[in-house]
Amino acid sequence: MSNERKVVIKSESSEIDPLEDVITLEMSDNPDDIDILNLEDNSIEEEYKSVDDLDDSEEIWQGGPNAGQVKEWKEQYGEVYVTSITYDKHIVWRVLNRIEYKQIVKKMEQLMQAGQLSSAEANMWNEETIAEMCILYPPYDKKLATGIMAGVPSLIAQEVLEASGFVALEVRQL
C-alpha cells in the first residue's frame, strides 16, 4: 500500500518557491521499490525495471495486466505504450500500421460518401476506430463506450498517431 508524502527541499536561500521546492514522493511498503534522494543536488534517482525483467505473473499496476500479457503484446505488435488518464486509470495501447490506417481511411471515406457521417461525426468515428483497434487494456468497444471518459478515444487516437509516425520527433533545416 502506498501513501503520498510532500517533502520540502530547501536550498541555500531562505525563500521557498512552492512550485519548484516541493516534491511529492510516493511511499511504498515494498523494500524493492527504492528511490534514492540525493540531497546534494536535490534530485531523485529512480530504479528502473523493464517489463522484460518482471515475472510473468506480476501485475504492471494493481488490477492491471500482468507482465506476461504485456510481453505477449510486445511480441505481437512491437511497440506497446501506457497512458495514465488519472492516478489510477491507465490505458495500454499499441501503434497503428500503414495497412490498418489505409483501411480506416477507406471505410471513413465510404461512410461519408454514402451520407452516413457528417464531417464532425467522421472525425469522432476515426478517433473511436483507432482507439478500438489499438487499445489493448482495458478492452475498448466503441459501441459500449458509455461508461468511459469522453476524451479517452480522442487522446489515445492522437497518441497512437504520434507514435505511429504522423508527427516528427524533430525537424531541422539542413
C-alpha positions as CSV (number, residue, x, y, z in Angstrom):
1,M,0.0,0.0,0.0
2,S,1.5,3.4,-0.9
3,N,1.0,6.8,0.6
4,E,1.9,10.2,-0.9
5,R,4.0,12.5,1.2
6,K,5.2,16.0,0.4
7,V,8.8,16.8,1.1
8,V,10.2,20.3,1.0
9,I,13.7,20.7,-0.2
10,K,15.3,23.9,0.9
11,S,18.2,25.4,-1.0
12,E,20.8,27.8,0.4
13,S,18.3,30.7,0.1
14,S,15.7,31.1,2.8
15,E,12.9,31.7,0.3
16,I,10.9,28.7,-0.9
17,D,9.2,28.7,-4.2
18,P,6.3,26.2,-3.7
19,L,6.3,25.3,-7.4
20,E,10.0,24.4,-7.5
21,D,10.9,23.3,-4.0
22,V,8.1,20.8,-3.1
23,I,8.4,17.2,-4.3
24,T,5.6,14.7,-3.9
25,L,7.0,11.2,-3.1
26,E,5.0,8.0,-3.2
27,M,5.9,5.8,-0.3
28,S,5.8,2.1,-0.6
29,D,5.9,-0.8,1.8
30,N,7.8,-2.9,-0.7
31,P,11.5,-2.8,0.1
32,D,12.3,-3.4,-3.6
33,D,10.8,-0.1,-4.5
34,I,13.7,2.2,-3.7
35,D,14.1,5.8,-4.7
36,I,17.3,7.5,-3.6
37,L,17.1,11.1,-2.6
38,N,20.3,12.9,-3.4
39,L,20.4,15.9,-1.0
40,E,23.5,17.4,-2.8
41,D,21.6,18.3,-6.0
42,N,18.0,17.8,-4.8
43,S,17.3,15.2,-7.4
44,I,15.7,11.8,-7.2
45,E,17.3,8.8,-8.8
46,E,14.8,6.1,-9.6
47,E,15.5,2.4,-10.0
48,Y,14.0,1.4,-13.4
49,K,12.8,-2.1,-14.1
50,S,11.8,-3.1,-17.6
51,V,8.7,-5.3,-18.2
52,D,11.1,-7.9,-19.5
53,D,12.8,-8.0,-16.1
54,L,9.5,-8.8,-14.3
55,D,8.0,-12.2,-13.5
56,D,5.2,-13.0,-16.0
57,S,2.6,-13.2,-13.2
58,E,3.5,-9.8,-11.7
59,E,0.8,-7.1,-12.4
60,I,2.2,-3.9,-14.0
61,W,-0.1,-2.0,-11.7
62,Q,-2.8,-3.1,-9.2
63,G,-5.7,-4.5,-11.2
64,G,-3.8,-4.1,-14.5
65,P,-2.4,-6.6,-17.0
66,N,0.5,-8.8,-15.9
67,A,4.0,-8.7,-17.3
68,G,3.4,-11.9,-19.3
69,Q,0.5,-10.3,-21.1
70,V,2.5,-7.2,-21.9
71,K,5.4,-9.3,-23.2
72,E,3.0,-11.2,-25.5
73,W,1.6,-7.8,-26.8
74,K,5.2,-6.6,-27.4
75,E,5.9,-9.8,-29.4
76,Q,2.7,-9.5,-31.4
77,Y,2.7,-5.7,-32.0
78,G,6.2,-4.5,-31.4
79,E,5.8,-1.2,-29.6
80,V,3.4,-1.1,-26.6
81,Y,2.7,2.1,-24.6
82,V,0.8,3.1,-21.5
83,T,-1.0,6.3,-20.9
84,S,-2.2,7.4,-17.5
85,I,-5.5,9.1,-17.7
86,T,-5.8,9.6,-13.9
87,Y,-3.6,8.4,-11.0
88,D,-5.5,5.1,-11.0
89,K,-6.7,4.7,-14.6
90,H,-4.1,3.5,-17.2
91,I,-4.5,2.5,-20.8
92,V,-2.2,0.2,-22.6
93,W,-2.1,0.7,-26.4
94,R,-0.1,-0.1,-29.5
95,V,0.9,1.7,-32.7
96,L,-1.1,1.6,-35.9
97,N,0.5,0.1,-39.0
98,R,0.1,1.5,-42.5
99,I,-2.3,-1.2,-43.7
100,E,-4.6,-0.6,-40.8
101,Y,-4.5,3.2,-41.3
102,K,-5.4,2.8,-45.0
103,Q,-8.4,0.5,-44.1
104,I,-9.7,3.1,-41.6
105,V,-9.4,6.0,-44.1
106,K,-11.1,4.0,-46.8
107,K,-14.0,3.0,-44.6
108,M,-14.4,6.5,-43.3
109,E,-14.5,7.8,-46.9
110,Q,-17.1,5.3,-47.8
111,L,-19.3,6.3,-44.9
112,M,-19.0,9.9,-45.7
113,Q,-19.8,9.4,-49.4
114,A,-22.8,7.4,-48.5
115,G,-24.0,10.3,-46.4
116,Q,-23.9,8.2,-43.2
117,L,-21.4,10.5,-41.4
118,S,-21.1,14.3,-41.3
119,S,-17.6,15.8,-41.1
120,A,-17.7,16.0,-37.3
121,E,-19.1,12.5,-37.0
122,A,-16.4,11.2,-39.3
123,N,-13.7,12.8,-37.0
124,M,-15.2,11.1,-33.9
125,W,-15.7,7.8,-35.8
126,N,-12.0,7.9,-36.8
127,E,-10.8,8.5,-33.3
128,E,-13.0,5.8,-31.9
129,T,-12.0,3.3,-34.5
130,I,-8.3,4.0,-33.9
131,A,-8.9,3.6,-30.1
132,E,-10.8,0.4,-30.6
133,M,-8.2,-1.1,-32.8
134,C,-5.1,0.0,-30.7
135,I,-6.2,-0.1,-27.1
136,L,-5.1,-3.4,-25.6
137,Y,-6.1,-2.8,-21.9
138,P,-8.7,-2.3,-20.7
139,P,-10.7,-3.7,-23.6
140,Y,-12.4,-0.9,-25.5
141,D,-15.5,-1.2,-27.7
142,K,-16.8,2.0,-29.3
143,K,-20.4,0.6,-29.2
144,L,-20.2,0.1,-25.5
145,A,-18.2,3.2,-24.5
146,T,-20.9,4.9,-22.5
147,G,-19.0,4.4,-19.2
148,I,-15.7,5.9,-20.2
149,M,-14.4,9.5,-20.0
150,A,-15.4,11.4,-23.2
151,G,-11.9,12.4,-24.1
152,V,-10.3,8.9,-24.0
153,P,-10.8,8.0,-27.6
154,S,-9.5,11.4,-28.8
155,L,-6.5,11.3,-26.5
156,I,-5.5,7.8,-27.4
157,A,-6.1,8.3,-31.1
158,Q,-3.8,11.4,-31.0
159,E,-1.1,9.5,-29.1
160,V,-1.4,6.5,-31.4
161,L,-0.9,8.6,-34.5
162,E,2.1,10.4,-33.0
163,A,3.7,7.2,-32.0
164,S,2.9,5.7,-35.4
165,G,5.0,8.3,-37.2
166,F,2.4,11.0,-38.1
167,V,4.3,13.6,-36.1
168,A,8.0,14.0,-36.4
169,L,10.2,14.0,-33.3
170,E,12.3,16.8,-34.7
171,V,12.5,18.7,-38.0
172,R,15.6,20.6,-38.9
173,Q,16.7,22.6,-41.9
174,L,20.0,21.5,-43.4
